[in-house]
Every structure is written in structure tokens, then in C-alpha cells.
Amino acid sequence: MMISGIDLNQLAADIKVWGRELGFQQVGITDIELGDTEIRLKEWLAKGYHGTMEWLGAHDNKRSRPDDLVPGTVRVISVRMDYLPGDTQQIQTLKDPTKAYISRYTLGRDYHKLIRKRLAALAKKIDDTLPEDYPNKHELLNRAFVDSAPVMERPFAEKAGLGWAGKHTLIINSQAGSWFFLGEIFTFLPLPVDQSEQPNQCGECSACLKICPTDAFPQPYELDARRCISYLTIENKGPIPLEFREPMGNRVFGCDDCQAICPWNKYAQFTQETDFLPRHGLANSDLVDLFNWTEKEYLTNTEGSAIRRIGYEGWLRNLAVGLGNAPSDLRIIEALQQKRENVSDLIKEHIDWALEQQAKPNHRRKRKIKNLNKSSD
């Protein structure tokens, strides 16, 4: 296919080579039609499953109509990049109630900047191939996105052949599992689209639904974010509802249970990006050590990290819940009591709950934590 002297078939092939050179494990190209995805989104919003994430219902239909968001868009270039660090003792940390479990995607530097920079470099390579007289070259955009705008990245990734949407709603690739980030470039170039959409291969498996500590899946392929630990510990700015505090266990920033249990993740590849490797011992730190950080230490040790999103108050709130679920320990009780003197009412509420939990018999709470996590092996 030739337009203004540009071989679009060759350009599509070149884009995939350039993408791999820039560190993306896979690049796919799709058109901008999402079928009934827009209807399903509105049905999901009507159920209130988005909680306080009001932006998911904003921007009219721009989220599902790329040409409304970036006029002139006719294709979406979808990419994925592995992020799982190797040898982080993931399950051991999750099962040790004295340790803080932090979602694997945020152990290193914030992925947004790295992936956006790589996507911008890819977009520039595309721009540089176009002759000056290419129609509308200087009026239209090849624009990169990484969780930074109303973009339905998972449906586009699925349509571009990067995987299928699993029952936990995340994208699964039959050769790479699900431990990867997604990003997109909206382009005005009518590139040939990929026909390699992967069929759904979840079959009868429901491991991800059963393992969820807070029963956040009303049914397969549907998430009630209000019950999800990732939402509760990150997006939620208020108190952690009482019913979810014990099930949270030691998960203080996000939750990976539904991915950790997925059989397809035996094919996951460890990341080669040094920016995604754990920093400051966050892969298996003690809960009480993190709770004892001053605000200055928190800001220093989370510089450039997605953990900064929740702020020091959210950090203490989540850790207080984790400490409440830990075995009774004088060091924990002293740390909670000492911190209580100079914190907000929100944090005091969670510290008081944690102190009440610390007063309960250890054997009862240990058994609850063990039962929650035993099927993650």
C-alpha cells in the first residue's frame, strides 16, 4: 500500500522493529473501532463500580473514540513492556505478615516517564520517515499515551493482538503472561492492521476470581473497583472500610494476587529495564520499618516512584492496616502509639483499629492470614 511515496506495509514492519529496539516486547496495530466496548463501559459506570474515579466517566465518548480525542486518528499503535522484577520473593513476602507487600509494578521508578519517552521516540521516528509534502503532515499528530488521557488501552491492546482480556480484566498473552505495561500511539497514518488477535484462552479456569481477598469480581470479566485492594490503597482517599481491613493482610500498595495465581504467568519474562528493579528494599521491607519513616524519609525514598501518588498520609493509613494484621509485637505497638500523637484523624482511626487488632490472640489472626494466602502458591 503506497501513499505519497510511502510504503505503508514497510513502515508498519519498521515500526515493530523500532519498537523492539526501544525496549518494547511487542507492537501491534489496529483500527479505531471498538464495537460495543463503549456500551459495556457505560453499563459498568452505571453500576457504580468505578467508585470515586469520576474521570472514567468524563470526556463524553472520547475514551472509546480516538478520533474525538485526537482529530484525524485512524489507527492505534499498541505496545507492551515487561515489568516483573526477577527474584523478589513475591509469594514469600505476601505470606509473611510482618512484611509489607507492594505491587510489583511500583517497586522501581514510575513507568509513565520511561514508557512515554520511548513512545515519543517511536513517534518521532515515524514522523521523520514522512516527506515534507505528505498530506497534512504538519497539521495532524502521532501522539503517545501512557495512562495519561482517556484511552481504552486494554481493548485496543486486545484488538491489536497483544493478548486477550482475562477474567480478572487484565490483558494476558499466551507467551508472556500479564506482567506488562501498555502504551499507545494514536496515528493519522492508515497503516495495515494486524490480524493476530489472540483468542481467549482462560477456559474453565477461575483461579483469579477465587483468590481475590476482597471478592472484587461480581462475575468473570467484571471488576468492582470499590472492593479491589488496588483501588482501596491507592485511589481511595478516605478510610479503608472495616470489612476490607483484615482481608487486606499486608498488602499496603496495590495487590497482585489475581496475576500471581494465573497459570499463564509461568510464561512471564523478567524485565530487562533497570528502572523497574526494586529500590530502597521495597520488595520485602518490614511493615514497622516503613511505618517509622518520617515524611522526609518517605519523600526521599519514593522519589520518582508511583508510590508518591498516595502521599504520606495514605502511606501511613495503609501501613497501619498492615500492622493491625501482623502478629502481636511490642515493637509494633510502640510504633503505633508513638506515631498517633502527631497525625490526622484519618490516620488515628486506622492506628486505633490496628492497636485493637494487636490486642487480639495471635493464633486467630495468623490462621486467617494463612488461609487467605495459601492458594497463591
Protein Blocks (a to p, Z undefined) as FASTA:
>chain_A
ZZehiafklmmmmmmmmmmmnopabdcdddfbehjmmmmmmmmmmnopnommlmlmggij
mmmmmklmmghiabdcdddddfbdghkllmmmmmmmkbccddfklmmccfklmmmmmmmm
mmmmmmmmpcfklghklmmccdddehkaccdfklmmmmnopaccdfkopacdfklojadc
ddddddfbfcdddfkbccdfklmafklmmmpmnlpafbghiacfklpmklmmmmpmbdcd
fklmmmnmmafggjfklmmmpmklmmpccdfbfklpceehlmmpcfklmmmpcfklmmmm
mgoiaklmnommlmmmmmmmmmmmpccdfklmmmmmmmmmmccfklmmmmmmmmmmmmpc
fklmmmmmmmmmmmmZZ
